Amino acid sequence: MGREFVLGKLPETLSRLVFNYKTLGLDRFWKTEREDTLVLTERDREYKIESYLVYKIDHVLKKRSDIGVVKAFILHLHPCPNIEASYIDKWLQFALKPGIEELELQMSLLEKRAEYNFPCSLLSNETGGSLQSLRLSSCAFHPRTALGCHKSLTSLDLSFVHITGKELGHLVSNCHALAKLFLYGCNGIIYFRVPGVLWHLNHFHVIECKKLRVIEINAPKLCSFACGENLHRSLLERQRSKTLL
């Protein structure tokens, strides 16, 4: 992992942009605004934090619009459960350009949050053709067709993401270079089947996907497989039924 710089003190050339609690200076924000935020309602407090983050991110991206190719774009928006989707779309459009290799988007984990629908159209052949690592958390992800990163993607990590087993199976079947697949808390997946052979997949972890009951994949090089207790029991029962037959 590359070095993280405090925003506003970035070097002239930078291929990795990280927006998180540390780089956005949220610790300093809480110290200076603590008394004011305590008397605000929860929604007003969220709005104040959101306004601060939007200003900081917009300021950095505008200032660094000529930074060249951004190879890694990391965006953590945990403190903003109701941030407008238009802001996120704009920031992703800035990042997803030819040459991008790593994209990470983490949204708020709060139940009372506005769900963000990741714009798959941004991962077209032109903009997503170089993407190697995609990590999404707490959003909706519904790829209907093959993405532009299907030849380059080697790592896919989805946590608390709304996606169906059919959508995931179609996506993975087209990612011929995929070596790592991590699923956590994706409860929209019940049946996960990947047609064809995943020749490069060697790590597959599926944890806390409570509705998932069936997995059908062909991965000759798989060396690391981890699953939750509920899925483990389901797979054992399925294997026993096949044995009895």
ZIFENUR-V355992 format. One record per residue. N is the residue number from 0. RES is the residue in three letters. OMEGA is omega as a letter, one per 30 degrees, with the letter a starting at -180 (999 if undefined). Layout:
n=N res=RES omega=OMEGA
n=N res=RES omega=OMEGA
//
This chain:
n=0 res=MET omega=a
n=1 res=GLY omega=a
n=2 res=ARG omega=l
n=3 res=GLU omega=a
n=4 res=PHE omega=l
n=5 res=VAL omega=a
n=6 res=LEU omega=a
n=7 res=GLY omega=l
n=8 res=LYS omega=a
n=9 res=LEU omega=l
n=10 res=PRO omega=a
n=11 res=GLU omega=l
n=12 res=THR omega=a
n=13 res=LEU omega=a
n=14 res=SER omega=a
n=15 res=ARG omega=l
n=16 res=LEU omega=a
n=17 res=VAL omega=l
n=18 res=PHE omega=l
n=19 res=ASN omega=a
n=20 res=TYR omega=a
n=21 res=LYS omega=a
n=22 res=THR omega=l
n=23 res=LEU omega=l
n=24 res=GLY omega=a
n=25 res=LEU omega=l
n=26 res=ASP omega=l
n=27 res=ARG omega=l
n=28 res=PHE omega=a
n=29 res=TRP omega=a
n=30 res=LYS omega=a
n=31 res=THR omega=a
n=32 res=GLU omega=a
n=33 res=ARG omega=a
n=34 res=GLU omega=a
n=35 res=ASP omega=a
n=36 res=THR omega=a
n=37 res=LEU omega=a
n=38 res=VAL omega=a
n=39 res=LEU omega=l
n=40 res=THR omega=a
n=41 res=GLU omega=a
n=42 res=ARG omega=l
n=43 res=ASP omega=l
n=44 res=ARG omega=l
n=45 res=GLU omega=a
n=46 res=TYR omega=a
n=47 res=LYS omega=l
n=48 res=ILE omega=a
n=49 res=GLU omega=l
n=50 res=SER omega=l
n=51 res=TYR omega=a
n=52 res=LEU omega=l
n=53 res=VAL omega=l
n=54 res=TYR omega=a
n=55 res=LYS omega=a
n=56 res=ILE omega=l
n=57 res=ASP omega=a
n=58 res=HIS omega=a
n=59 res=VAL omega=a
n=60 res=LEU omega=l
n=61 res=LYS omega=a
n=62 res=LYS omega=a
n=63 res=ARG omega=a
n=64 res=SER omega=l
n=65 res=ASP omega=a
n=66 res=ILE omega=a
n=67 res=GLY omega=a
n=68 res=VAL omega=l
n=69 res=VAL omega=a
n=70 res=LYS omega=l
n=71 res=ALA omega=l
n=72 res=PHE omega=a
n=73 res=ILE omega=a
n=74 res=LEU omega=l
n=75 res=HIS omega=a
n=76 res=LEU omega=a
n=77 res=HIS omega=a
n=78 res=PRO omega=a
n=79 res=CYS omega=a
n=80 res=PRO omega=a
n=81 res=ASN omega=a
n=82 res=ILE omega=a
n=83 res=GLU omega=a
n=84 res=ALA omega=a
n=85 res=SER omega=l
n=86 res=TYR omega=a
n=87 res=ILE omega=l
n=88 res=ASP omega=a
n=89 res=LYS omega=a
n=90 res=TRP omega=l
n=91 res=LEU omega=l
n=92 res=GLN omega=l
n=93 res=PHE omega=a
n=94 res=ALA omega=a
n=95 res=LEU omega=l
n=96 res=LYS omega=l
n=97 res=PRO omega=a
n=98 res=GLY omega=l
n=99 res=ILE omega=a
n=100 res=GLU omega=a
n=101 res=GLU omega=l
n=102 res=LEU omega=l
n=103 res=GLU omega=l
n=104 res=LEU omega=l
n=105 res=GLN omega=l
n=106 res=MET omega=a
n=107 res=SER omega=l
n=108 res=LEU omega=a
n=109 res=LEU omega=l
n=110 res=GLU omega=l
n=111 res=LYS omega=a
n=112 res=ARG omega=l
n=113 res=ALA omega=a
n=114 res=GLU omega=l
n=115 res=TYR omega=l
n=116 res=ASN omega=a
n=117 res=PHE omega=a
n=118 res=PRO omega=a
n=119 res=CYS omega=a
n=120 res=SER omega=l
n=121 res=LEU omega=l
n=122 res=LEU omega=a
n=123 res=SER omega=l
n=124 res=ASN omega=a
n=125 res=GLU omega=a
n=126 res=THR omega=a
n=127 res=GLY omega=a
n=128 res=GLY omega=a
n=129 res=SER omega=a
n=130 res=LEU omega=a
n=131 res=GLN omega=a
n=132 res=SER omega=l
n=133 res=LEU omega=l
n=134 res=ARG omega=a
n=135 res=LEU omega=l
n=136 res=SER omega=l
n=137 res=SER omega=l
n=138 res=CYS omega=l
n=139 res=ALA omega=a
n=140 res=PHE omega=a
n=141 res=HIS omega=l
n=142 res=PRO omega=a
n=143 res=ARG omega=a
n=144 res=THR omega=l
n=145 res=ALA omega=a
n=146 res=LEU omega=a
n=147 res=GLY omega=a
n=148 res=CYS omega=a
n=149 res=HIS omega=l
n=150 res=LYS omega=a
n=151 res=SER omega=a
n=152 res=LEU omega=l
n=153 res=THR omega=a
n=154 res=SER omega=l
n=155 res=LEU omega=a
n=156 res=ASP omega=a
n=157 res=LEU omega=l
n=158 res=SER omega=a
n=159 res=PHE omega=a
n=160 res=VAL omega=l
n=161 res=HIS omega=l
n=162 res=ILE omega=l
n=163 res=THR omega=l
n=164 res=GLY omega=l
n=165 res=LYS omega=l
n=166 res=GLU omega=a
n=167 res=LEU omega=a
n=168 res=GLY omega=l
n=169 res=HIS omega=l
n=170 res=LEU omega=a
n=171 res=VAL omega=a
n=172 res=SER omega=a
n=173 res=ASN omega=l
n=174 res=CYS omega=a
n=175 res=HIS omega=a
n=176 res=ALA omega=a
n=177 res=LEU omega=a
n=178 res=ALA omega=a
n=179 res=LYS omega=l
n=180 res=LEU omega=a
n=181 res=PHE omega=l
n=182 res=LEU omega=l
n=183 res=TYR omega=l
n=184 res=GLY omega=l
n=185 res=CYS omega=a
n=186 res=ASN omega=l
n=187 res=GLY omega=a
n=188 res=ILE omega=l
n=189 res=ILE omega=a
n=190 res=TYR omega=a
n=191 res=PHE omega=a
n=192 res=ARG omega=l
n=193 res=VAL omega=l
n=194 res=PRO omega=a
n=195 res=GLY omega=a
n=196 res=VAL omega=l
n=197 res=LEU omega=a
n=198 res=TRP omega=a
n=199 res=HIS omega=a
n=200 res=LEU omega=l
n=201 res=ASN omega=l
n=202 res=HIS omega=l
n=203 res=PHE omega=l
n=204 res=HIS omega=l
n=205 res=VAL omega=a
n=206 res=ILE omega=l
n=207 res=GLU omega=l
n=208 res=CYS omega=a
n=209 res=LYS omega=a
n=210 res=LYS omega=a
n=211 res=LEU omega=a
n=212 res=ARG omega=a
n=213 res=VAL omega=l
n=214 res=ILE omega=l
n=215 res=GLU omega=l
n=216 res=ILE omega=l
n=217 res=ASN omega=a
n=218 res=ALA omega=a
n=219 res=PRO omega=a
n=220 res=LYS omega=a
n=221 res=LEU omega=a
n=222 res=CYS omega=l
n=223 res=SER omega=l
n=224 res=PHE omega=l
n=225 res=ALA omega=l
n=226 res=CYS omega=l
n=227 res=GLY omega=a
n=228 res=GLU omega=a
n=229 res=ASN omega=l
n=230 res=LEU omega=l
n=231 res=HIS omega=l
n=232 res=ARG omega=a
n=233 res=SER omega=l
n=234 res=LEU omega=l
n=235 res=LEU omega=l
n=236 res=GLU omega=l
n=237 res=ARG omega=l
n=238 res=GLN omega=l
n=239 res=ARG omega=a
n=240 res=SER omega=l
n=241 res=LYS omega=l
n=242 res=THR omega=a
n=243 res=LEU omega=l
n=244 res=LEU omega=999
//
